[in-house]
Amino acid sequence: MSLPQVFKYRGREVYKIRNNLIHYGNSDDKFIAVFVILGTEDYKGYKISSPVSVELQINNPKLTVRERVVKKAEADNLYKALELAHVWLVQANGK
């Protein structure tokens, strides 16, 4: 299995897991953010993610998905979701 292609936004890794699932955060931090793309819309010939579900999760694979979720919200697009998740991660991880 090959590793997903990773890029960084504000110093944290962003990588796509499946077509509609994106992880944001460093793998060694206590908390990460998970985005679920709920839909898409066309804008000038491009597909834009809208809306996006945002979850702040504890980075512990031993917990169930329900036990991991700390906060949950919905954003209009991926940029707003990244900004919201960035604020949550700074508050939760302290950096």
Backbone as a chain_set.jsonl record, in Angstrom:
{"seq": "MSLPQVFKYRGREVYKIRNNLIHYGNSDDKFIAVFVILGTEDYKGYKISSPVSVELQINNPKLTVRERVVKKAEADNLYKALELAHVWLVQANGK", "coords": {"N": [[0.84, -1.185, 0.0], [0.618, 2.152, -0.884], [1.709, 5.267, 0.501], [-0.392, 8.118, 1.211], [-0.429, 11.147, -0.769], [1.017, 14.002, 0.613], [0.495, 17.325, 1.737], [1.263, 20.511, 3.256], [-0.47, 22.697, 5.452], [-0.309, 25.624, 7.074], [1.787, 24.554, 8.611], [0.948, 22.02, 9.335], [0.16, 18.624, 8.447], [-1.807, 17.718, 5.615], [-3.821, 15.298, 4.313], [-5.385, 13.116, 1.988], [-7.613, 10.515, 2.607], [-9.734, 8.9, 1.625], [-12.072, 9.315, -1.115], [-13.858, 11.219, -0.01], [-12.843, 11.888, 2.487], [-10.641, 13.572, 4.623], [-7.657, 14.069, 6.422], [-6.232, 16.25, 8.857], [-3.465, 17.471, 10.43], [-0.642, 16.799, 12.595], [0.913, 13.628, 12.928], [2.018, 12.965, 15.392], [0.807, 14.562, 17.288], [-1.587, 15.164, 19.955], [-4.222, 15.681, 19.235], [-6.159, 15.64, 16.204], [-7.648, 16.827, 13.118], [-10.538, 15.941, 11.256], [-11.968, 15.894, 8.101], [-15.006, 15.609, 6.373], [-16.189, 15.463, 3.215], [-19.188, 16.612, 2.267], [-20.609, 17.276, 0.013], [-20.477, 18.51, -3.413], [-20.041, 21.329, -5.596], [-20.319, 22.985, -8.745], [-18.077, 25.411, -9.976], [-17.218, 27.693, -12.181], [-16.407, 25.635, -13.931], [-14.942, 23.993, -12.245], [-14.912, 21.561, -9.605], [-16.055, 22.216, -6.425], [-15.665, 21.714, -2.976], [-18.409, 21.518, -0.912], [-20.997, 21.383, 1.327], [-18.69, 21.024, 4.177], [-17.949, 18.726, 6.691], [-16.52, 19.08, 9.883], [-14.39, 17.683, 12.268], [-12.92, 17.591, 15.452], [-10.635, 15.412, 16.712], [-9.428, 12.976, 19.084], [-6.216, 11.712, 18.81], [-5.961, 8.717, 18.843], [-5.85, 5.495, 18.036], [-6.889, 3.328, 19.428], [-9.287, 3.974, 20.574], [-12.857, 4.084, 19.954], [-14.554, 5.501, 17.079], [-16.599, 7.236, 17.894], [-15.807, 7.787, 20.53], [-13.494, 9.221, 20.091], [-14.212, 11.73, 18.993], [-14.24, 15.125, 19.755], [-15.08, 17.76, 19.219], [-17.459, 19.096, 16.881], [-18.442, 20.423, 13.747], [-19.803, 22.288, 10.942], [-18.726, 23.501, 7.822], [-18.792, 25.963, 5.159], [-17.069, 25.628, 2.984], [-13.924, 24.087, 1.937], [-11.712, 25.709, 2.594], [-12.671, 27.337, 4.732], [-13.168, 25.289, 6.522], [-10.564, 24.328, 6.988], [-9.437, 26.586, 8.245], [-11.025, 26.776, 10.589], [-10.428, 24.285, 11.776], [-7.695, 24.643, 12.164], [-7.626, 26.629, 14.191], [-8.901, 25.194, 16.271], [-7.031, 23.097, 16.617], [-4.724, 24.495, 17.429], [-5.609, 25.48, 19.886], [-6.201, 23.046, 21.232], [-3.859, 21.433, 21.078], [-1.959, 23.163, 21.957], [-0.038, 24.484, 20.421]], "CA": [[0.0, 0.0, 0.0], [1.414, 3.373, -0.947], [1.28, 6.331, 1.392], [-1.073, 9.191, 0.493], [0.34, 12.352, -1.044], [0.828, 14.91, 1.741], [0.975, 18.692, 1.665], [1.129, 21.153, 4.563], [-1.2, 23.95, 5.582], [0.064, 26.236, 8.356], [2.711, 23.694, 9.332], [0.367, 20.708, 9.655], [-0.051, 17.781, 7.273], [-3.147, 17.502, 5.083], [-3.78, 14.199, 3.36], [-6.658, 12.512, 1.617], [-7.693, 9.095, 2.917], [-10.637, 8.381, 0.598], [-12.603, 10.396, -1.941], [-14.532, 12.27, 0.742], [-12.292, 11.94, 3.843], [-9.347, 14.241, 4.672], [-7.091, 14.256, 7.763], [-5.412, 17.449, 8.998], [-2.744, 17.501, 11.696], [0.581, 16.008, 12.665], [0.635, 12.301, 13.473], [2.493, 12.834, 16.77], [0.018, 15.423, 18.167], [-2.657, 14.492, 20.703], [-5.482, 15.895, 18.513], [-6.145, 15.875, 14.761], [-8.946, 17.199, 12.56], [-10.992, 15.082, 10.167], [-12.974, 16.535, 7.254], [-15.815, 14.761, 5.504], [-16.785, 16.263, 2.155], [-20.594, 16.21, 2.197], [-21.129, 17.51, -1.327], [-19.67, 19.352, -4.292], [-20.77, 22.194, -6.519], [-19.492, 23.455, -9.86], [-17.758, 26.832, -10.007], [-16.385, 27.997, -13.353], [-15.869, 24.403, -14.475], [-14.228, 23.234, -11.217], [-15.724, 21.039, -8.517], [-15.698, 22.81, -5.148], [-16.229, 20.997, -1.829], [-19.361, 22.337, -0.186], [-20.389, 21.744, 2.603], [-17.669, 20.139, 4.731], [-18.076, 18.431, 8.112], [-15.23, 19.198, 10.554], [-14.367, 17.052, 13.588], [-11.683, 17.549, 16.217], [-10.592, 14.063, 17.27], [-8.257, 12.52, 19.821], [-5.395, 10.895, 17.918], [-5.726, 7.445, 19.525], [-6.571, 4.468, 17.273], [-7.494, 2.332, 20.306], [-10.64, 4.42, 20.889], [-13.823, 4.023, 18.856], [-14.716, 6.793, 16.414], [-17.434, 8.074, 18.761], [-15.035, 8.212, 21.697], [-12.454, 10.147, 19.65], [-14.733, 13.038, 18.601], [-14.302, 16.113, 20.828], [-15.904, 18.855, 18.695], [-17.969, 18.85, 15.537], [-19.064, 21.595, 13.127], [-19.924, 22.211, 9.492], [-18.232, 24.707, 7.157], [-19.304, 26.158, 3.8], [-16.11, 25.139, 1.989], [-12.726, 23.483, 2.513], [-10.871, 26.748, 3.186], [-13.236, 27.676, 6.041], [-12.973, 24.11, 7.367], [-9.157, 24.327, 7.388], [-9.236, 27.671, 9.202], [-11.661, 26.366, 11.839], [-9.636, 23.185, 12.335], [-6.419, 25.2, 12.622], [-7.871, 27.263, 15.492], [-9.148, 24.133, 17.235], [-5.794, 22.36, 16.879], [-3.84, 25.359, 18.216], [-6.137, 25.49, 21.253], [-6.158, 21.715, 21.831], [-2.489, 20.925, 21.177], [-1.112, 24.164, 22.593], [1.027, 24.981, 19.545]], "C": [[0.884, 1.247, 0.0], [0.842, 4.422, -0.001], [0.586, 7.427, 0.597], [-0.152, 10.384, 0.273], [-0.005, 13.389, 0.027], [1.277, 16.31, 1.351], [0.705, 19.336, 3.018], [0.343, 22.45, 4.442], [-0.934, 24.465, 6.992], [0.878, 25.285, 9.231], [2.184, 22.325, 9.713], [0.064, 19.957, 8.356], [-1.533, 17.677, 6.912], [-3.049, 16.361, 4.095], [-5.147, 13.548, 3.21], [-6.61, 11.016, 1.895], [-8.549, 8.376, 1.87], [-11.174, 9.57, -0.182], [-13.22, 11.53, -1.137], [-13.994, 12.441, 2.164], [-10.873, 12.509, 3.828], [-8.919, 14.374, 6.131], [-6.21, 15.498, 7.754], [-4.775, 17.439, 10.38], [-1.514, 16.617, 11.632], [0.307, 14.697, 13.394], [1.097, 12.129, 14.917], [1.765, 13.743, 17.76], [-1.097, 14.637, 18.845], [-3.995, 14.588, 19.966], [-5.223, 16.092, 17.025], [-7.541, 16.325, 14.337], [-9.256, 16.262, 11.397], [-12.099, 15.822, 9.425], [-13.703, 15.472, 6.45], [-16.485, 15.681, 4.493], [-18.215, 15.764, 1.955], [-21.201, 16.406, 0.818], [-20.163, 18.355, -2.142], [-20.583, 20.223, -5.126], [-19.806, 22.672, -7.594], [-19.308, 24.968, -9.771], [-16.766, 27.056, -11.131], [-15.693, 26.749, -13.893], [-15.087, 23.546, -13.493], [-15.208, 22.721, -10.172], [-15.186, 21.591, -7.197], [-16.394, 22.032, -4.035], [-17.159, 21.927, -1.057], [-20.595, 21.509, 0.118], [-19.397, 20.69, 3.075], [-17.924, 19.963, 6.224], [-16.675, 18.43, 8.726], [-15.345, 18.552, 11.937], [-12.978, 17.185, 14.19], [-11.685, 16.211, 16.932], [-9.308, 13.826, 18.066], [-7.507, 11.55, 18.909], [-4.99, 9.602, 18.63], [-6.518, 6.356, 18.815], [-7.223, 3.393, 18.142], [-8.929, 2.693, 20.698], [-11.56, 4.213, 19.696], [-13.969, 5.417, 18.264], [-15.554, 7.735, 17.277], [-16.668, 8.603, 19.966], [-13.965, 9.241, 21.328], [-12.955, 11.567, 19.434], [-14.889, 13.942, 19.82], [-15.225, 17.259, 20.445], [-16.331, 18.51, 17.285], [-18.647, 20.114, 15.027], [-19.17, 21.351, 11.623], [-19.501, 23.549, 8.905], [-18.748, 24.747, 5.726], [-18.384, 25.589, 2.722], [-14.851, 24.635, 2.698], [-11.821, 24.518, 3.165], [-11.373, 27.117, 4.586], [-13.077, 26.516, 7.019], [-11.528, 24.042, 7.861], [-8.871, 25.406, 8.43], [-9.821, 27.318, 10.568], [-10.839, 25.277, 12.53], [-8.294, 23.681, 12.856], [-6.574, 25.843, 14.003], [-8.088, 26.207, 16.571], [-7.863, 23.402, 17.611], [-4.791, 23.192, 17.694], [-4.302, 25.371, 19.666], [-5.944, 24.14, 21.933], [-4.731, 21.215, 22.052], [-1.537, 21.913, 21.823], [0.047, 24.652, 21.744], [0.474, 25.42, 18.227]], "O": [[1.8, 1.361, 0.814], [-0.361, 4.453, 0.259], [0.924, 7.654, -0.564], [0.789, 10.604, 1.036], [-1.178, 13.625, 0.314], [2.316, 16.476, 0.711], [-0.009, 18.764, 3.842], [0.473, 23.193, 3.469], [-1.29, 23.819, 7.977], [0.678, 25.22, 10.444], [2.893, 21.545, 10.349], [-0.241, 20.553, 7.323], [-2.395, 17.565, 7.784], [-2.279, 16.436, 3.137], [-5.934, 13.447, 4.151], [-5.681, 10.329, 1.471], [-8.131, 7.367, 1.302], [-10.775, 10.708, 0.064], [-13.119, 12.69, -1.537], [-14.648, 13.093, 2.978], [-10.004, 12.004, 3.117], [-9.725, 14.749, 6.982], [-5.524, 15.773, 6.769], [-5.478, 17.401, 11.389], [-1.367, 15.793, 10.729], [-0.446, 14.668, 14.367], [0.614, 11.231, 15.606], [2.065, 13.708, 18.953], [-1.5, 13.575, 18.369], [-4.816, 13.675, 20.06], [-4.195, 16.644, 16.633], [-8.497, 16.216, 15.105], [-8.365, 15.847, 10.656], [-13.048, 16.316, 10.035], [-13.087, 14.55, 5.915], [-17.253, 16.569, 4.863], [-18.428, 14.63, 1.525], [-22.202, 15.77, 0.485], [-19.16, 18.85, -1.627], [-21.752, 19.9, -5.336], [-18.6, 22.749, -7.359], [-20.259, 25.708, -9.523], [-15.607, 26.653, -11.037], [-14.522, 26.801, -14.27], [-14.611, 22.473, -13.863], [-16.215, 23.369, -9.887], [-14.002, 21.447, -6.893], [-17.582, 21.724, -4.142], [-16.746, 22.994, -0.604], [-21.191, 20.97, -0.814], [-19.266, 19.62, 2.48], [-18.096, 20.947, 6.943], [-15.748, 17.85, 8.16], [-16.28, 18.837, 12.685], [-11.977, 16.924, 13.523], [-12.619, 15.9, 17.672], [-8.256, 14.391, 17.768], [-8.115, 10.665, 18.307], [-3.824, 9.414, 18.976], [-7.737, 6.29, 18.969], [-8.035, 2.616, 17.64], [-9.7, 1.823, 21.107], [-11.101, 4.171, 18.554], [-13.555, 6.402, 18.876], [-15.239, 8.921, 17.373], [-16.865, 9.748, 20.373], [-13.573, 10.049, 22.169], [-12.211, 12.52, 19.663], [-15.568, 13.594, 20.786], [-16.057, 17.685, 21.246], [-15.671, 17.743, 16.584], [-19.342, 20.798, 15.778], [-18.689, 20.343, 11.106], [-19.867, 24.605, 9.421], [-19.097, 23.718, 5.147], [-18.848, 25.126, 1.68], [-14.733, 24.746, 3.919], [-11.215, 24.231, 4.197], [-10.58, 27.198, 5.524], [-12.874, 26.735, 8.213], [-11.29, 23.731, 9.028], [-8.142, 25.163, 9.392], [-9.177, 27.541, 11.593], [-10.588, 25.351, 13.733], [-7.807, 23.196, 13.877], [-5.743, 25.625, 14.884], [-7.526, 26.308, 17.662], [-7.629, 23.118, 18.786], [-4.091, 22.653, 18.551], [-3.48, 25.282, 20.578], [-5.558, 24.094, 23.101], [-4.429, 20.638, 23.096], [-0.423, 21.546, 22.198], [1.021, 25.181, 22.28], [1.225, 25.868, 17.36]]}, "num_chains": 1, "name": "protein.A"}
